[in-house]
């Protein structure tokens, strides 16, 4: 459920349990039990406290309950999207990532990946397709991530899916409260720039080390050759001395 008017923390804290469930309905994909339990944790001091309370409920849930949550999510560019049967939130997210504009070849790739992933893991592939900045990953990025994670161990992938669900929920909560990501995007942008600089320095250091090794190798070979010659001469001298004595 997408809202035109942002929620306020006061309204959420003051709402009845039924109103609270309506205010945050759809935040957790077809899983209202999370919001229903979160109602007991009020009042929340901040929107962040609300997010932490809800994710804590999921973390503390049984593995069977967590699996139900994973299985409640739709496939990316799957049958539900093609049939226009997604929730409003998922429609918005998959649209932001351009999945609704996938080519026939991309749809075929995603269909094959969805089938292989579900057969291996038993739940749908889950990715926060709006990305770290909330503006949507590219289809190329999504497909590449899909292929990489298909090789993961089930335990690792289960945890990764939960992590992505928490990111999806974080963005959905921000939407409900009218929280923009501009400041976060600027900080993430600076972080990405720093990561790029570190990666560039690491690559440069590796190249420099390789170059130094290549320049040292001839000297080391020559040194080993000279030492071998000295050892041979010393051995010959020792042998001659032994023959003189005996």
C-alpha positions as CSV (number, residue, x, y, z in Angstrom):
1,X,0.0,0.0,0.0
2,X,1.6,3.3,-1.2
3,X,0.5,6.4,0.7
4,X,0.2,9.9,-0.7
5,X,0.5,11.6,2.8
6,X,3.5,10.7,4.9
7,X,3.1,9.1,8.3
8,X,4.2,10.7,11.5
9,X,5.7,9.0,14.5
10,X,3.1,10.5,16.7
11,X,0.3,9.1,14.6
12,X,1.9,5.6,14.6
13,X,2.4,5.6,18.3
14,X,-1.1,6.8,19.0
15,X,-2.9,4.4,16.6
16,X,-5.0,1.5,17.7
17,X,-3.6,-1.9,16.8
18,X,-5.9,-2.1,13.8
19,X,-4.9,1.4,12.6
20,X,-1.2,0.5,13.2
21,X,-1.6,-2.6,11.0
22,X,-3.2,-0.5,8.2
23,X,-0.6,2.3,8.5
24,X,2.3,-0.2,7.9
25,X,0.4,-2.7,5.8
26,X,2.5,-4.1,2.9
27,X,5.8,-3.2,4.5
28,X,6.5,-6.9,4.9
29,X,5.5,-8.7,1.8
30,X,2.3,-10.7,2.5
31,X,3.6,-11.0,6.1
32,X,1.4,-8.9,8.4
33,X,2.5,-10.9,11.5
34,X,5.6,-8.7,11.8
35,X,3.7,-5.5,12.1
36,X,1.1,-7.0,14.4
37,X,3.9,-8.0,16.8
38,X,5.6,-4.7,16.5
39,X,2.5,-2.9,17.8
40,X,3.4,-4.2,21.3
41,X,6.8,-2.4,21.1
42,X,5.4,1.1,21.0
43,X,6.0,3.9,21.6
44,X,8.9,4.3,19.3
45,X,11.4,7.1,19.9
46,X,12.3,7.3,16.3
47,X,11.6,5.8,12.9
48,X,14.9,3.9,13.3
49,X,13.6,2.4,16.5
50,X,10.6,1.2,14.6
51,X,12.8,-0.4,11.9
52,X,15.0,-2.1,14.6
53,X,12.0,-3.5,16.5
54,X,10.5,-5.0,13.3
55,X,13.8,-6.6,12.1
56,X,14.4,-7.9,15.6
57,X,11.1,-9.7,15.5
58,X,12.1,-11.4,12.3
59,X,15.6,-12.2,13.6
60,X,14.1,-13.8,16.7
61,X,11.5,-15.8,14.7
62,X,11.8,-19.5,14.1
63,X,13.6,-20.7,10.9
64,X,10.2,-22.0,9.7
65,X,8.7,-18.6,10.1
66,X,11.6,-16.9,8.4
67,X,11.3,-19.3,5.5
68,X,7.6,-18.4,5.2
69,X,8.7,-14.7,4.9
70,X,11.1,-15.6,2.2
71,X,8.6,-17.6,0.2
72,X,6.1,-14.7,0.5
73,X,8.3,-12.6,-1.9
74,X,7.7,-12.6,-5.6
75,X,10.2,-13.7,-8.2
76,X,12.0,-10.9,-10.1
77,X,10.4,-10.4,-13.4
78,X,8.4,-13.5,-12.8
79,X,4.9,-14.6,-13.5
80,X,3.3,-12.2,-10.9
81,X,5.0,-9.3,-12.6
82,X,3.9,-10.4,-16.1
83,X,0.4,-10.9,-14.9
84,X,0.4,-7.5,-13.1
85,X,-0.4,-9.3,-9.8
86,X,2.4,-7.8,-7.7
87,X,1.7,-5.7,-4.6
88,X,1.9,-2.0,-5.1
89,X,5.3,-1.9,-3.3
90,X,6.8,-4.7,-5.4
91,X,5.4,-3.1,-8.6
92,X,7.1,0.2,-7.7
93,X,10.4,-1.5,-6.8
94,X,10.6,-3.8,-9.9
95,X,9.6,-0.8,-12.1
96,X,12.3,1.4,-10.5
97,X,14.9,-1.3,-11.5
98,X,13.5,-1.4,-15.1
99,X,12.5,-5.0,-14.8
100,X,9.1,-4.1,-16.3
101,X,11.0,-3.0,-19.4
102,X,13.0,-6.2,-19.8
103,X,13.7,-7.4,-23.3
104,X,12.5,-10.9,-24.4
105,X,16.1,-12.2,-24.0
106,X,16.4,-10.7,-20.5
107,X,13.0,-12.2,-19.5
108,X,14.1,-15.6,-20.7
109,X,17.4,-15.3,-18.7
110,X,15.5,-14.3,-15.6
111,X,12.9,-17.1,-16.0
112,X,15.7,-19.7,-16.3
113,X,17.5,-18.2,-13.3
114,X,14.3,-18.1,-11.2
115,X,13.7,-21.7,-11.9
116,X,17.2,-22.8,-11.2
117,X,17.4,-20.8,-8.0
118,X,14.0,-22.1,-6.6
119,X,15.0,-25.7,-7.4
120,X,18.3,-25.3,-5.6
121,X,17.2,-23.3,-2.5
122,X,13.4,-23.8,-2.2
123,X,12.5,-20.1,-2.1
124,X,12.6,-17.2,-4.6
125,X,15.7,-15.1,-5.2
126,X,15.3,-11.9,-3.2
127,X,17.3,-8.7,-4.0
128,X,16.7,-5.1,-2.9
129,X,16.5,-4.0,-6.5
130,X,16.2,-0.3,-5.6
131,X,19.9,-0.6,-4.7
132,X,22.0,1.2,-2.0
133,X,20.8,4.6,-3.2
134,X,17.1,3.7,-3.6
135,X,17.1,4.6,-7.3
136,X,17.2,1.2,-8.8
137,X,19.9,-1.3,-9.9
138,X,20.4,-1.9,-13.6
139,X,19.1,-5.1,-15.1
140,X,22.6,-6.1,-16.0
141,X,23.6,-5.7,-12.3
142,X,20.6,-7.7,-11.2
143,X,21.2,-10.6,-13.6
144,X,25.0,-10.7,-12.7
145,X,24.1,-10.8,-9.0
146,X,21.6,-13.5,-9.6
147,X,24.2,-15.7,-11.4
148,X,26.7,-15.1,-8.6
149,X,24.4,-15.9,-5.7
150,X,23.1,-19.0,-7.5
151,X,26.5,-20.6,-6.6
152,X,26.2,-19.8,-2.9
153,X,25.7,-22.3,0.0
154,X,22.0,-22.4,1.1
155,X,22.8,-21.2,4.7
156,X,24.7,-18.2,3.3
157,X,21.9,-17.5,0.8
158,X,19.2,-17.7,3.4
159,X,21.0,-15.0,5.5
160,X,21.6,-12.9,2.4
161,X,17.9,-13.0,1.5
162,X,17.0,-11.9,5.0
163,X,19.5,-9.1,4.7
164,X,17.9,-7.9,1.5
165,X,14.4,-8.1,2.9
166,X,15.6,-5.8,5.7
167,X,16.9,-3.4,3.2
168,X,13.6,-3.6,1.2
169,X,11.7,-2.9,4.4
170,X,13.9,0.0,5.3
171,X,13.2,1.7,2.1
172,X,9.5,1.0,2.3
173,X,9.3,2.5,5.8
174,X,11.2,5.6,4.6
175,X,8.6,5.9,1.8
176,X,5.7,5.8,4.3
177,X,7.3,8.5,6.5
178,X,8.4,10.6,3.5
179,X,12.0,10.2,4.4
180,X,14.3,11.1,1.4
181,X,17.6,9.5,0.7
182,X,19.5,12.6,-0.5
183,X,21.8,12.9,2.5
184,X,22.4,9.2,2.5
185,X,23.1,9.2,-1.2
186,X,25.7,11.9,-0.8
187,X,27.4,10.0,2.0
188,X,27.2,6.7,0.1
189,X,28.6,8.5,-3.0
190,X,31.5,9.7,-0.9
191,X,31.9,6.1,0.4
192,X,31.9,4.7,-3.1
193,X,34.5,7.3,-4.1
194,X,36.7,6.3,-1.2
195,X,36.3,2.6,-2.0
196,X,37.3,3.3,-5.6
197,X,40.4,5.2,-4.5
198,X,41.3,2.3,-2.1
199,X,40.8,-0.2,-4.9
200,X,42.9,2.0,-7.3
201,X,45.7,2.2,-4.7
202,X,45.6,-1.5,-4.0
203,X,45.8,-2.2,-7.8
204,X,48.7,0.3,-8.2
205,X,50.6,-1.2,-5.2
206,X,50.1,-4.7,-6.7
207,X,51.5,-3.5,-10.0
208,X,54.4,-1.8,-8.4
209,X,55.2,-4.9,-6.3
210,X,55.1,-7.1,-9.5
211,X,57.4,-4.6,-11.3
212,X,59.8,-4.7,-8.4
213,X,59.8,-8.5,-8.4
214,X,60.5,-8.6,-12.1
215,X,63.4,-6.1,-11.8
216,X,64.9,-8.1,-8.9
217,X,64.6,-11.5,-10.5
218,X,67.6,-11.1,-12.9
219,X,69.8,-9.9,-10.0
220,X,68.7,-12.8,-7.9
221,X,69.4,-15.3,-10.7
222,X,72.8,-13.8,-11.2
223,X,73.5,-13.9,-7.5
224,X,72.4,-17.5,-7.2
225,X,74.7,-18.3,-10.2
226,X,77.7,-16.6,-8.6
227,X,77.1,-18.3,-5.3
228,X,76.8,-21.6,-7.0
229,X,80.2,-20.9,-8.7
230,X,81.8,-20.0,-5.4
231,X,80.4,-23.2,-3.8
232,X,81.9,-25.3,-6.7
233,X,85.3,-23.6,-6.4
234,X,85.3,-24.1,-2.6
235,X,84.3,-27.7,-3.0
236,X,87.2,-28.3,-5.5
237,X,89.7,-26.6,-3.2
238,X,88.5,-28.7,-0.3
239,X,88.8,-31.9,-2.4
240,X,92.4,-31.0,-3.5
241,X,93.4,-30.3,0.2
242,X,92.0,-33.7,1.3
243,X,94.0,-35.4,-1.5
244,X,97.2,-33.6,-0.4
245,X,96.7,-34.6,3.2
246,X,95.8,-38.2,2.6
